[in-house]
Amino acid sequence: MNDSKLDISTDFHSISDEQWKALVEKDLKGKDFADTLVWRNDNGILLQPYYRTSDLEKIKNPERFRSISNDWVIQQDFEDRKDSNTAILAALERGATGIGLHLKERSNLSSLLSEVYIDAIPVEFKGEVSENTLKQLIEVAKEKSIPLSSISGVVAFKPLSLSAELGSNQSLDQLAEVIKGYSDQFSHLKLIQVDASIVKNAGGNESQEIAFALAQANEYIDRLTDKGIPVEKVIANFSFKFAFGTSYFTEIAKVRAFRFLIQSLYNHYGVNAVAEITATTASINYAVKDSYTNLLRATTAAMSAAVGGCDRLVVLPHDVPFEEQSAFAERIARNIQVVLQEEAHLSKVKDAAAGSYYIEQISDDLAKKSWELFQAVESMGGFTLSLSKHKFQELIAINAAEVLSDLKDKKRILVGVNKYEPAKRDGKKLKSVSAASGKDYKALTPIRWSTIFEGEAAI
């Protein structure tokens, strides 16, 4: 019997970065290390084949990327239809912990929210929101005998995001009046949505999404404080929205990098606040030839958002490119999140990415790239002026063109689209979406990567 004890410090000697690289180069048998193993992602960040403790030691205060929680709200979205209230109640009984409502001009909130405990779940009101939305909410609160301060979520007033989507400058006057008139009453309801998801769905990359959000937030602060709203109140009303794709680790880093950068921006104005982030799976990655493959992409995107530290998450149904979504698709989309929370326990681990050499490094690199782009936008005069000069649109178009080229050449793979694709697509009618004409500048139009392989119009 051997009584000797294992001593890792003496039995297993550590090797330096140089020694490790030399061993790798030996195995490469003459091939160049960088050309063979190092690759550049869409953000222009060089990714190494491995990361070591020394890489983490080079990052200044990696703790600044850490999130405070990995718990999130399982949000399911609903259109305003006759059966919407029934569908909402059923979803809340089956795992949803928050809802999103796509409102029409004449939507009746009392009917939509009947028997819904809006003082217990957050609600995202989007679509055709107006001051009337808040007036209706006041009446709903009276009907339910609940204080306005108990209602949480966001009423998605987003004039600057709409400017980019429509290619037409939108006024901030209504938003300013709404904040002045209602923000104190609805103390837990955000009134400004900074929607960066339109960048991802137009073909942009992660650093462009972050810079877009930062530039938009900064312009809101500048213009709304000029209208007499204190900077603390402007920041308190921010809610941010990002779309998540299939670049798993980079998407995790995106949330972490953004939280650090937006906090840096807030600190510049002397405000200490925590950003609220709504995540959604990116419609740009959804295919129609075999729509069930979208479940794979949606799950990967959802995991990235959850591990990164989003506050609310929307998983789009796998048949979202089609005109009608099935009850089955909506249930599976919701259940993806339920499984991630209740079986994978992603919500139970605080900042699961903390300490990962790779993710900490990408978070740092992505923060630097995003901040550089944000500064470039500011040097052009800010968010709106950069759009009017078509600079932001050009950057997104360049990224989209590179991705499409890679897909055509099969340098990157979308399962069911350019590899393992079925002979025929699902026989359902596609959504018809027309690009905005862009009165003042080119609009950011949503696309789908798979369109070039389908012979159909993009959604």
DRENMAR-425787 format. One record per residue (C-alpha): residue number from 1; residue in one letter; y, x, z. Coordinates in steps of 0.1 Angstrom, whole numbers, plus 5000, padded with zeros to 4 digits. Each point is the difference from the previous one (the first is absolute). Example, Ala and Ser with C-alpha at 12.3 -4.5 7.8 and 13.67 -1.06 7.14 Angstrom:
<1 "A" <4955 5123 5078>>
<2 "S" <5034 5014 4993>>
END
This chain:
<1 "M" <5000 5000 5000>>
<2 "N" <5034 5013 4990>>
<3 "D" <5025 4996 5028>>
<4 "S" <5030 5014 4981>>
<5 "K" <5029 4976 4997>>
<6 "L" <5018 4993 4967>>
<7 "D" <5035 5015 5001>>
<8 "I" <5019 4987 4969>>
<9 "S" <5029 5024 5005>>
<10 "T" <4977 5030 4997>>
<11 "D" <4971 4988 4979>>
<12 "F" <5022 4984 4973>>
<13 "H" <5029 5022 4990>>
<14 "S" <5031 4984 4985>>
<15 "I" <5011 5013 4966>>
<16 "S" <5035 5003 4987>>
<17 "D" <5015 4980 4971>>
<18 "E" <4998 5031 4978>>
<19 "Q" <4963 5005 5008>>
<20 "W" <4992 4963 4994>>
<21 "K" <5018 5001 4966>>
<22 "A" <4982 5032 4990>>
<23 "L" <4967 4983 5007>>
<24 "V" <5010 4970 4978>>
<25 "E" <5012 5023 4972>>
<26 "K" <4967 5018 5001>>
<27 "D" <4981 4967 4995>>
<28 "L" <5024 4992 4971>>
<29 "K" <4986 5030 4981>>
<30 "G" <5032 5011 4983>>
<31 "K" <5017 4966 4996>>
<32 "D" <5036 4997 5012>>
<33 "F" <5002 4984 5035>>
<34 "A" <5032 4980 4993>>
<35 "D" <4990 4989 4965>>
<36 "T" <4966 4989 5011>>
<37 "L" <5005 4984 5034>>
<38 "V" <5037 4993 5006>>
<39 "W" <5014 4968 4984>>
<40 "R" <5034 4983 4997>>
<41 "N" <5002 4963 5009>>
<42 "D" <5025 4974 4986>>
<43 "N" <5027 5011 5024>>
<44 "G" <4999 5036 4989>>
<45 "I" <4983 5011 5032>>
<46 "L" <4975 5028 4997>>
<47 "L" <4968 4991 5018>>
<48 "Q" <4977 5027 5012>>
<49 "P" <4962 4998 5001>>
<50 "Y" <4999 5004 5037>>
<51 "Y" <5024 5002 5030>>
<52 "R" <4997 5020 5032>>
<53 "T" <5017 5003 5034>>
<54 "S" <5025 5024 4986>>
<55 "D" <5013 4973 4976>>
<56 "L" <5007 4977 5030>>
<57 "E" <5018 5028 5018>>
<58 "K" <5024 5003 4971>>
<59 "I" <5012 4964 5003>>
<60 "K" <5030 4996 5023>>
<61 "N" <4993 4973 5026>>
<62 "P" <4971 4981 4983>>
<63 "E" <5003 4975 5029>>
<64 "R" <5030 4985 4981>>
<65 "F" <4976 4984 4976>>
<66 "R" <4979 4983 5027>>
<67 "S" <4999 4962 5002>>
<68 "I" <5001 4980 5032>>
<69 "S" <4972 4976 4992>>
<70 "N" <4974 4992 4973>>
<71 "D" <4999 4963 5008>>
<72 "W" <5013 4977 4972>>
<73 "V" <5004 4964 4991>>
<74 "I" <4975 4985 4975>>
<75 "Q" <5024 4981 4977>>
<76 "Q" <4989 4976 4974>>
<77 "D" <5025 4986 4975>>
<78 "F" <5003 4965 4987>>
<79 "E" <5019 4982 4972>>
<80 "D" <5018 4968 5008>>
<81 "R" <4974 4973 4988>>
<82 "K" <4989 4967 5013>>
<83 "D" <4970 5014 5018>>
<84 "S" <5017 5031 5013>>
<85 "N" <5002 4988 5036>>
<86 "T" <4963 4993 5001>>
<87 "A" <4993 5035 4985>>
<88 "I" <5023 5017 5025>>
<89 "L" <4983 4984 5030>>
<90 "A" <4965 5008 4986>>
<91 "A" <5011 5037 4995>>
<92 "L" <5013 5003 5035>>
<93 "E" <4967 4987 5014>>
<94 "R" <4981 5025 4979>>
<95 "G" <5017 5033 5008>>
<96 "A" <5035 5000 4987>>
<97 "T" <5026 5009 5027>>
<98 "G" <5031 4996 4979>>
<99 "I" <5011 4981 4969>>
<100 "G" <5023 5005 4970>>
<101 "L" <5016 4970 4983>>
<102 "H" <5012 5002 4963>>
<103 "L" <5028 4974 5003>>
<104 "K" <5015 4978 4973>>
<105 "E" <5036 4988 4999>>
<106 "R" <4989 4967 5016>>
<107 "S" <4972 5011 5022>>
<108 "N" <4995 4979 5032>>
<109 "L" <4994 5024 5029>>
<110 "S" <4992 4971 5024>>
<111 "S" <4971 4990 4977>>
<112 "L" <4988 5035 4992>>
<113 "L" <5000 5010 5037>>
<114 "S" <4986 4968 5015>>
<115 "E" <4977 5009 5029>>
<116 "V" <5007 5037 4995>>
<117 "Y" <5009 5019 5031>>
<118 "I" <5029 5021 4985>>
<119 "D" <5008 5012 5035>>
<120 "A" <4966 5018 5001>>
<121 "I" <4998 5014 4965>>
<122 "P" <5024 5019 4978>>
<123 "V" <5011 4983 4967>>
<124 "E" <5013 5016 4968>>
<125 "F" <5023 4976 4982>>
<126 "K" <5005 5012 4964>>
<127 "G" <5008 4987 4966>>
<128 "E" <5030 4976 4998>>
<129 "V" <5014 5006 5035>>
<130 "S" <5035 4990 5009>>
<131 "E" <5021 4989 5029>>
<132 "N" <4982 4967 4998>>
<133 "T" <4967 5018 5009>>
<134 "L" <5016 5009 5034>>
<135 "K" <5014 4965 5005>>
<136 "Q" <4966 4986 4994>>
<137 "L" <4985 5025 5025>>
<138 "I" <5024 4988 5026>>
<139 "E" <4988 4964 4995>>
<140 "V" <4964 5011 5001>>
<141 "A" <5006 5018 5032>>
<142 "K" <5015 4968 5015>>
<143 "E" <4970 4980 4988>>
<144 "K" <4976 5025 5017>>
<145 "S" <5022 5004 5031>>
<146 "I" <5001 5038 4997>>
<147 "P" <5029 5024 5003>>
<148 "L" <5013 5016 4968>>
<149 "S" <4995 5034 5017>>
<150 "S" <4962 4994 5000>>
<151 "I" <4998 4999 4962>>
<152 "S" <4991 5034 4984>>
<153 "G" <4995 5014 4966>>
<154 "V" <5025 5003 4971>>
<155 "V" <5021 4978 4978>>
<156 "A" <4999 5021 4969>>
<157 "F" <5036 5002 4989>>
<158 "K" <4999 5030 4976>>
<159 "P" <5029 5001 4976>>
<160 "L" <4998 5037 4993>>
<161 "S" <4962 4998 4993>>
<162 "L" <5007 4971 4977>>
<163 "S" <5027 5020 4983>>
<164 "A" <4973 5025 4990>>
<165 "E" <4975 4974 4991>>
<166 "L" <5024 4980 4978>>
<167 "G" <5022 5028 4987>>
<168 "S" <5030 4980 5012>>
<169 "N" <5023 5008 5029>>
<170 "Q" <4996 4975 5029>>
<171 "S" <5028 4992 5024>>
<172 "L" <4995 5007 5037>>
<173 "D" <5025 4974 5011>>
<174 "Q" <4974 4973 5009>>
<175 "L" <4979 5025 5019>>
<176 "A" <5031 5011 5020>>
<177 "E" <5008 4964 5009>>
<178 "V" <4964 4993 5010>>
<179 "I" <4998 5030 5023>>
<180 "K" <5033 4991 5016>>
<181 "G" <4990 4964 5005>>
<182 "Y" <4963 5002 5009>>
<183 "S" <4988 5035 5012>>
<184 "D" <5010 4995 5036>>
<185 "Q" <4981 4966 5001>>
<186 "F" <4969 5014 4983>>
<187 "S" <4998 5032 5021>>
<188 "H" <4964 5008 4989>>
<189 "L" <5003 4990 4963>>
<190 "K" <5010 5026 4975>>
<191 "L" <5025 4989 4973>>
<192 "I" <5000 5030 4976>>
<193 "Q" <4969 5010 4980>>
<194 "V" <5001 5034 4984>>
<195 "D" <4972 4995 4974>>
<196 "A" <4988 5034 4986>>
<197 "S" <4967 4984 4987>>
<198 "I" <5018 4994 4967>>
<199 "V" <5001 5037 4995>>
<200 "K" <4963 5004 5003>>
<201 "N" <4992 4970 4979>>
<202 "A" <5024 5013 4972>>
<203 "G" <4980 5032 4999>>
<204 "G" <5018 5022 5025>>
<205 "N" <4986 5025 5025>>
<206 "E" <5001 5002 5038>>
<207 "S" <5030 5023 5003>>
<208 "Q" <5019 4977 4976>>
<209 "E" <4991 4970 5022>>
<210 "I" <5012 5017 5031>>
<211 "A" <5033 5012 4984>>
<212 "F" <5006 4965 4986>>
<213 "A" <4996 4985 5035>>
<214 "L" <5023 5026 5016>>
<215 "A" <5027 4997 4974>>
<216 "Q" <4999 4962 5002>>
<217 "A" <5002 5000 5038>>
<218 "N" <5029 5024 4999>>
<219 "E" <5019 4979 4975>>
<220 "Y" <4994 4969 5021>>
<221 "I" <5015 5018 5030>>
<222 "D" <5030 5012 4981>>
<223 "R" <5008 4966 4984>>
<224 "L" <4992 4977 5028>>
<225 "T" <5019 5020 5026>>
<226 "D" <5030 4998 4976>>
<227 "K" <4996 4963 5004>>
<228 "G" <5004 5002 5037>>
<229 "I" <4964 5001 5011>>
<230 "P" <4992 5026 5027>>
<231 "V" <4976 5027 4988>>
<232 "E" <4976 4992 5029>>
<233 "K" <4997 4964 4988>>
<234 "V" <4994 5011 4964>>
<235 "I" <4972 5023 5010>>
<236 "A" <4985 4975 5024>>
<237 "N" <4996 4976 4971>>
<238 "F" <4981 5024 4977>>
<239 "S" <4964 4993 4989>>
<240 "F" <4984 5024 4975>>
<241 "K" <4973 4992 4975>>
<242 "F" <4977 5024 4982>>
<243 "A" <4972 4997 4975>>
<244 "F" <4968 5020 5005>>
<245 "G" <4979 5015 4972>>
<246 "T" <4968 5020 4999>>
<247 "S" <5012 5035 5008>>
<248 "Y" <4985 4997 5035>>
<249 "F" <5014 5029 5019>>
<250 "T" <5034 5001 4983>>
<251 "E" <5005 4963 5008>>
<252 "I" <4992 5007 5037>>
<253 "A" <5026 5028 4999>>
<254 "K" <5025 4976 4984>>
<255 "V" <5003 4978 5030>>
<256 "R" <5002 5030 5024>>
<257 "A" <5026 5018 4979>>
<258 "F" <5021 4969 4996>>
<259 "R" <5001 4992 5037>>
<260 "F" <5013 5035 5007>>
<261 "L" <5026 4999 4972>>
<262 "I" <5014 4965 5008>>
<263 "Q" <5002 5010 5037>>
<264 "S" <5020 5031 4989>>
<265 "L" <5023 4977 4980>>
<266 "Y" <5004 4977 5030>>
<267 "N" <5008 5030 5022>>
<268 "H" <5028 5010 4976>>
<269 "Y" <5016 4967 5009>>
<270 "G" <4993 5004 5037>>
<271 "V" <4974 4972 5001>>
<272 "N" <4965 5003 5015>>
<273 "A" <4977 4974 4984>>
<274 "V" <4964 4997 4988>>
<275 "A" <4995 4990 4964>>
<276 "E" <4980 4969 4993>>
<277 "I" <4977 5004 4970>>
<278 "T" <4981 4974 4980>>
<279 "A" <4973 5014 4977>>
<280 "T" <4985 4983 4970>>
<281 "T" <4973 5011 4976>>
<282 "A" <5015 5011 4967>>
<283 "S" <4996 4975 4972>>
<284 "I" <5004 5028 4975>>
<285 "N" <4964 5011 5008>>
<286 "Y" <4984 4966 4994>>
<287 "A" <4978 4996 4969>>
<288 "V" <4987 4969 4982>>
<289 "K" <4969 5012 4980>>
<290 "D" <4980 5001 5032>>
<291 "S" <5023 4986 5028>>
<292 "Y" <4974 5007 5027>>
<293 "T" <5007 5037 4997>>
<294 "N" <5034 4992 5014>>
<295 "L" <4983 4995 5033>>
<296 "L" <4993 5037 5002>>
<297 "R" <5036 5010 4992>>
<298 "A" <5014 4973 5024>>
<299 "T" <4978 5013 5029>>
<300 "T" <5010 5036 4994>>
<301 "A" <5037 4990 4999>>
<302 "A" <4997 4979 5031>>
<303 "M" <4983 5028 5020>>
<304 "S" <5029 5024 4990>>
<305 "A" <5026 4975 5012>>
<306 "A" <4982 4994 5032>>
<307 "V" <4993 5036 5009>>
<308 "G" <5035 5010 4990>>
<309 "G" <5014 4974 5025>>
<310 "C" <5013 4969 4983>>
<311 "D" <5011 4970 5020>>
<312 "R" <4989 4972 4977>>
<313 "L" <4975 5002 4971>>
<314 "V" <4994 4977 4970>>
<315 "V" <4969 5006 4979>>
<316 "L" <5004 4983 4967>>
<317 "P" <4970 4979 4988>>
<318 "H" <4979 5019 4974>>
<319 "D" <5008 4973 4974>>
<320 "V" <5038 5003 5004>>
<321 "P" <5006 5009 4963>>
<322 "F" <4988 4965 4991>>
<323 "E" <5021 4968 5000>>
<324 "E" <4978 4985 5028>>
<325 "Q" <4985 5017 5030>>
<326 "S" <4967 4986 5014>>
<327 "A" <4994 4991 5036>>
<328 "F" <4972 5026 5000>>
<329 "A" <5024 5028 4989>>
<330 "E" <5025 4991 5027>>
<331 "R" <4973 4999 5027>>
<332 "I" <4986 5034 4989>>
<333 "A" <5035 5015 5000>>
<334 "R" <5006 4988 5035>>
<335 "N" <4965 5012 5011>>
<336 "I" <5006 5035 4988>>
<337 "Q" <5026 5003 5028>>
<338 "V" <4978 4982 5025>>
<339 "V" <4973 5026 4994>>
<340 "L" <5024 5029 5003>>
<341 "Q" <5012 4987 5033>>
<342 "E" <4969 4985 5016>>
<343 "E" <4972 5022 4986>>
<344 "A" <5017 5033 4990>>
<345 "H" <5023 4998 5030>>
<346 "L" <5029 5016 4981>>
<347 "S" <5024 4980 5022>>
<348 "K" <4986 5015 5031>>
<349 "V" <5008 5037 4993>>
<350 "K" <5035 5011 5005>>
<351 "D" <5011 5021 4969>>
<352 "A" <4965 5008 4987>>
<353 "A" <5016 5026 4976>>
<354 "A" <5016 5021 5027>>
<355 "G" <4988 5036 5000>>
<356 "S" <4985 4999 4966>>
<357 "Y" <5011 5032 4984>>
<358 "Y" <5000 4984 4965>>
<359 "I" <5019 4968 5009>>
<360 "E" <5025 5018 5022>>
<361 "Q" <5008 5024 4971>>
<362 "I" <5003 4972 4974>>
<363 "S" <5023 4980 5024>>
<364 "D" <5022 5031 5003>>
<365 "D" <5000 5007 4963>>
<366 "L" <5006 4963 4991>>
<367 "A" <5029 4997 5025>>
<368 "K" <5017 5030 4984>>
<369 "K" <4995 4987 4964>>
<370 "S" <5013 4965 5010>>
<371 "W" <5030 5014 5018>>
<372 "E" <5009 5022 4970>>
<373 "L" <4999 4969 4977>>
<374 "F" <5019 4979 5025>>
<375 "Q" <5027 5027 5001>>
<376 "A" <5001 5001 4962>>
<377 "V" <5005 4962 4999>>
<378 "E" <5028 5003 5025>>
<379 "S" <5017 5027 4979>>
<380 "M" <5001 4975 4971>>
<381 "G" <5019 4976 5022>>
<382 "G" <4972 4981 5017>>
<383 "F" <4973 4975 4992>>
<384 "T" <5019 4976 4977>>
<385 "L" <5018 5027 4980>>
<386 "S" <4967 5019 4995>>
<387 "L" <4986 4968 4985>>
<388 "S" <5030 4995 4978>>
<389 "K" <4996 5036 4987>>
<390 "H" <4963 4992 4993>>
<391 "K" <4990 5031 5020>>
<392 "F" <4975 4983 5023>>
<393 "Q" <4985 4980 4971>>
<394 "E" <4995 5032 4980>>
<395 "L" <4982 5018 5029>>
<396 "I" <4976 4970 5004>>
<397 "A" <4994 4997 4963>>
<398 "I" <4991 5037 4998>>
<399 "N" <4975 4997 5028>>
<400 "A" <4985 4968 4984>>
<401 "A" <4997 5017 4966>>
<402 "E" <4981 5030 5016>>
<403 "V" <4976 4977 5018>>
<404 "L" <4993 4979 4969>>
<405 "S" <4994 5032 4980>>
<406 "D" <4975 5012 5026>>
<407 "L" <4982 4966 5000>>
<408 "K" <4997 5001 4962>>
<409 "D" <4986 5035 5001>>
<410 "K" <4978 4991 5029>>
<411 "K" <5015 5027 5021>>
<412 "R" <5002 4974 5027>>
<413 "I" <4976 4971 5004>>
<414 "L" <5004 4963 5007>>
<415 "V" <4965 4985 5005>>
<416 "G" <4995 4970 4978>>
<417 "V" <5030 5010 4979>>
<418 "N" <4995 5034 4982>>
<419 "K" <4965 5007 5015>>
<420 "Y" <4971 4976 5006>>
<421 "E" <5020 4973 4983>>
<422 "P" <4983 4967 4990>>
<423 "A" <4999 4988 4964>>
<424 "K" <5021 4969 5008>>
<425 "R" <5026 4992 5026>>
<426 "D" <4999 4971 5023>>
<427 "G" <5006 4969 4980>>
<428 "K" <5031 4987 5019>>
<429 "K" <5035 4995 4989>>
<430 "L" <5023 5029 5009>>
<431 "K" <5034 4995 5017>>
<432 "S" <5028 5001 4975>>
<433 "V" <5029 5022 5011>>
<434 "S" <5030 5009 4979>>
<435 "A" <5021 5031 5006>>
<436 "A" <5035 4994 5014>>
<437 "S" <5027 5005 4973>>
<438 "G" <5021 5022 5022>>
<439 "K" <5037 4989 4997>>
<440 "D" <5014 5031 5017>>
<441 "Y" <4972 5026 4996>>
<442 "K" <4963 5003 4993>>
<443 "A" <4979 4979 5024>>
<444 "L" <4970 5014 5019>>
<445 "T" <4972 4979 4984>>
<446 "P" <4966 4997 5016>>
<447 "I" <4970 5013 4979>>
<448 "R" <4963 5004 5004>>
<449 "W" <4983 5033 4991>>
<450 "S" <4970 4982 4984>>
<451 "T" <5021 4981 4975>>
<452 "I" <4997 5027 4973>>
<453 "F" <4962 4995 5001>>
<454 "E" <5001 4962 4999>>
<455 "G" <5023 4991 4972>>
<456 "E" <5018 4976 5022>>
<457 "A" <5036 4997 5013>>
<458 "A" <5005 5017 5034>>
<459 "I" <5007 4979 5030>>
END
